[in-house]
Amino acid sequence: MSFEKEDEVVLHDKHSEFDGEAGTVTQVVESMFGEATYTVSFEDGQEVGVPADDLEEVEGDADEEDADDETDEE
């Protein structure tokens, strides 16, 4: 999965002090091989060079949109 700037994500990296924390993608850097790495900002700092495999999209935003869609149908 790829992410864009301003996406809310959760970091999964047992070697990071931010493991399990939610943050915001602040920069996307694409390598010459076409793979992207991300800079993710957290409340207490940032993690640089994070591969997509270590990130998970925060699902709260999508759930709110789905809830709005359901109420419109009623």
N, C-alpha and C positions, 0 to 999 in steps of 0.2 A: 504494500500500500504506500502511496506517496502522500505527502502533506504539503500544505501551502502556508505561507506567512500568515500569522494571526490564528492558526488552528490551535485549539486547546487539546493537549495530549497528556498522557501519563507515561512516565519513564519507567522502564523495567530493565535495570542494570544493577545487579547485586554489588558491583564494585563502586557505584556512585553514591555519594551522600544524599542524592535526591531520589533514590530508588523508591518507587511507589507514589511519588508526588506528582501532582498535576502542574503543568506549566504551559507557556505559550511559545509557539514556534516564532522566532524573531528573524531567522535567516535560513535560507536554503542554498546550499552550495552543491553544484553538480560536478562530479569528477569527469575526467576525459573519457572514462568508460561508461558514462551515462548513469552512474549511480549517485544518488543524492545523499548528502549528510546534512544534519540540521543543528542549529543552535537553538536551545530551548531555555527560556528565562523562567526562573522560579522566584518566589517571594524573597528568598535569601541568597540568590546568586544565579548562575547560569551554567549550563553544560554545553560544550562545543564539540562538534564532530560526531554527533549521535546518528547511528544508522537507523533506517526506517524499521528494521526488525526489533529495535529496542523501544519503539514507541507504540502506543495504543491511543486511538482517538477517544476523547471524552464523549460519552454518549448522552449526556444531559441535554445538549442543544438539540440533537435530533429527536429525542423523546418529547421535548416541548413543542417542536414543530408538528409532530404526529398528533399530539393532544389537541392542538389548535385545529388541525384538519378534521379530526373526529367531531368536535363541537360544531363546526361549520355545517356538517352533514345533517345534524339533527333538526 
